[in-house]
Amino acid sequence: MNSQELEGKWNQVKGNFKQKYGSLTDDDVTYSEGKFDEMLGKLQEKTGKKKEELKKEIESM
């Protein structure tokens, strides 16, 4: 997946997560290169899900 595809996919995922988990803010789902694990940690705190679960959810979107 190239960077354009990744960015497009991430925008979709971000919107889906914000809809699904209303307590997420833009700051919680802001993605920058090299910060994916940190972002997963924030999502994990807000959703109570394991990182593996979140990764699978992101991949399935």
For each residue, the residues with C-beta under 8 A, 3 or more apart:
1: 5 6 9
2: 5 6
3: 6 7
4: 7 8
5: 1 2 8 9
6: 1 2 3 9 10
7: 3 4 10 11
8: 4 5 11 12
9: 1 5 6 12 13 61
10: 6 7 13 14 31
11: 7 8 14 15
12: 8 9 15 16 61
13: 9 10 16 17 58 61
14: 10 11 17 18 29 31
15: 11 12 18 19
16: 12 13 19 20 61
17: 13 14 20 21 24 29 43
18: 14 15 21 22 24 29
19: 15 16 22
20: 16 17
21: 17 18 24 43 46 47
22: 18 19
23: 46
24: 17 18 21 28 29 43 46
25: 28 29
26: 29 30
27: 30
28: 24 25 39 42 43 46
29: 14 17 18 24 25 26 39 42 43
30: 26 27 39
31: 10 14 35 36 39
32: 35
33:
34:
35: 31 32 38 39
36: 31 39 40
37: 40 41 51
38: 35 41 42
39: 28 29 30 31 35 36 42 43
40: 36 37 43 44 51 54 55
41: 37 38 44 45 51
42: 28 29 38 39 45 46
43: 17 21 24 28 29 39 40 46 47 49 54
44: 40 41 47 48 49 50 51 54
45: 41 42
46: 21 23 24 28 42 43
47: 21 43 44 54
48: 44
49: 43 44 53 54 57
50: 44 53 54
51: 37 40 41 44 54 55
52: 55 56
53: 49 50 56 57
54: 40 43 44 47 49 50 51 57 58
55: 40 51 52 58 59
56: 52 53 59 60
57: 49 53 54 60 61
58: 13 54 55 61
59: 55 56
60: 56 57
61: 9 12 13 16 57 58
